[in-house]
């Protein structure tokens, strides 16, 4: 092989003239410094290059992935749609499709019987405009619904508006009618539609290496074959399917099943955001390719949207997600020709979807707010706090502990002396999984520094500095408790 041509370089021997004194050396040095960017600018430039490079790698990693997505026209002939608020709304639909399931797996996972070609699960996923919060609302499949006028996709017959159970919208009009029906019921504009069937669900769980769930009591369902003892379990594809499908464990049927589905989704998000999947380009591409290949999506959802979601989820923790089911009336309502249906609690449902439309935390969808104190996402009584005195001021730790307890925080009541003294600024140390709790505490201690310390658990530690003045009163967004049953992901995943 021919050696590469090396350009001639001038001799590096010093020029004798260079050793002679030069006039005004300070002026030359000043001129050189003025021509060189300051160190702060060089750091910013380097970081910018890294960020842009990472973005380019992300786009290169996802290039070509759009071709693997099975497309559906979920927004065909859509008219008179709700106004769009802040954030992104995704309708997540699970169907009972089992055409790709082999005979052996059908027997193993109890998937016998003819499918109804309808939706087994319907969830509305809202990603906040600031990408700091994900809200998941489960819509009971037996909800009473009024289908808009449409053409039946199987028979081609034209139908006027008529009542059905919500899961029948898919059977009569597919994704488009399902979206229209949900928008009509919630007055929330849907941005994207994602649909997954039984086989695709199992593949998606397996590519993540399974999902860990925990249960305090035995879970058994003879219809699906679910049989879990109390404790922790790593569920892979088939067992995960049993877990989210089971509805004969107790007398609450769909209610308990929706709660398990929410618990599983919280654990799935925890797995995806906490296992390094979103930070490793190779693993991320493998997972994303499998997931995209496993879903049917609207024409506007593709690799770019996946990358945007991944960037948002990198900063997520279980506490960043919240889950709730649409409140319903206590007793089922029989409807002629339909059977037993669940009627939504009109007042509760309206307040819930109003919060979605206004891009507010779901926990704020309650009674009128109390007049005193700054509103926070997490109720102070749910936040455990340990106080340490980082100064030489006697009794400061006890004073802060009492003030925090007076505004509702669950303090340890045993303030300590910090290892290091002389702190000026108050520091709030928190586990990233409890980020929302830390922000609520920061609202009570304005001017403090938030410091993430992974692995420290749910108790937040406040090291008080000499600049501390007082605790600012705060309150949860809902007076009198969480009436709609909203729960956050950190309450759902195993600890």
DAQUI-V134864 format. One record per residue. PSI is psi as a letter, one per 20 degrees, with the letter a starting at -180 (999 if undefined). Layout:
# DAQUI-V134864
<<PSI> <PSI>>
This chain:
# DAQUI-V134864
<<p> <p> <q> <q> <p> <p> <q> <p> <p> <q> <q> <j> <p> <q> <p> <h> <h> <h> <i> <q> <p> <q> <q> <m> <h> <h> <h> <g> <g> <h> <h> <g> <h> <h> <i> <p> <q> <q> <h> <g> <h> <h> <g> <g> <g> <g> <g> <g> <g> <g> <g> <h> <g> <h> <g> <g> <g> <g> <h> <h> <h> <i> <p> <i> <h> <h> <i> <i> <p> <o> <q> <q> <n> <i> <k> <p> <k> <p> <q> <l> <q> <q> <q> <p> <b> <q> <a> <p> <p> <p> <o> <o> <p> <p> <r> <k> <p> <k> <h> <j> <p> <r> <g> <g> <h> <g> <g> <h> <j> <l> <k> <r> <r> <p> <q> <i> <l> <r> <p> <h> <p> <p> <q> <o> <p> <p> <p> <q> <h> <j> <k> <i> <p> <p> <p> <p> <o> <p> <o> <p> <h> <j> <p> <p> <q> <o> <p> <r> <p> <r> <p> <p> <h> <h> <i> <j> <q> <p> <q> <r> <p> <q> <q> <r> <q> <h> <i> <i> <h> <g> <h> <h> <j> <b> <g> <g> <h> <g> <g> <g> <g> <g> <h> <h> <h> <i> <k> <p> <p> <p> <h> <q> <p> <p> <p> <q> <a> <g> <g> <h> <g> <g> <g> <h> <g> <h> <h> <i> <j> <r> <p> <p> <r> <q> <q> <i> <r> <q> <o> <p> <o> <h> <h> <i> <j> <p> <n> <p> <r> <q> <a> <q> <p> <o> <p> <a> <f> <g> <h> <h> <g> <g> <g> <i> <h> <p> <j> <k> <h> <a> <i> <i> <d> <h> <g> <h> <g> <h> <g> <h> <g> <g> <g> <g> <h> <g> <h> <g> <h> <g> <g> <h> <i> <i> <j> <j> <g> <i> <i> <o> <h> <g> <h> <g> <g> <g> <g> <g> <g> <g> <g> <h> <i> <i> <r> <p> <r> <r> <i> <i> <o> <b> <h> <g> <h> <g> <g> <g> <g> <g> <h> <g> <i> <h> <j> <q> <r> <h> <i> <i> <q> <q> <q> <q> <q> <p> <p> <r> <q> <h> <q> <q> <o> <p> <p> <p> <i> <g> <b> <p> <r> <o> <p> <q> <o> <g> <g> <g> <g> <g> <h> <g> <h> <g> <h> <g> <h> <j> <l> <q> <q> <h> <i> <i> <l> <b> <r> <q> <q> <q> <i> <p> <q> <p> <p> <r> <h> <p> <p> <h> <i> <j> <o> <p> <p> <p> <p> <p> <o> <j> <r> <j> <o> <p> <j> <h> <g> <h> <g> <h> <g> <g> <h> <g> <h> <h> <j> <i> <q> <n> <r> <i> <j> <m> <q> <r> <p> <q> <h> <p> <r> <j> <p> <g> <p> <p> <p> <o> <p> <q> <p> <h> <i> <l> <g> <h> <h> <h> <h> <g> <h> <h> <h> <i> <m> <q> <i> <r> <p> <p> <o> <p> <n> <q> <j> <i> <a> <i> <p> <p> <p> <o> <o> <p> <r> <i> <i> <p> <g> <r> <p> <p> <p> <r> <q> <q> <i> <p> <p> <j> <r> <n> <h> <j> <k> <p> <q> <r> <h> <i> <i> <h> <r> <q> <999>>
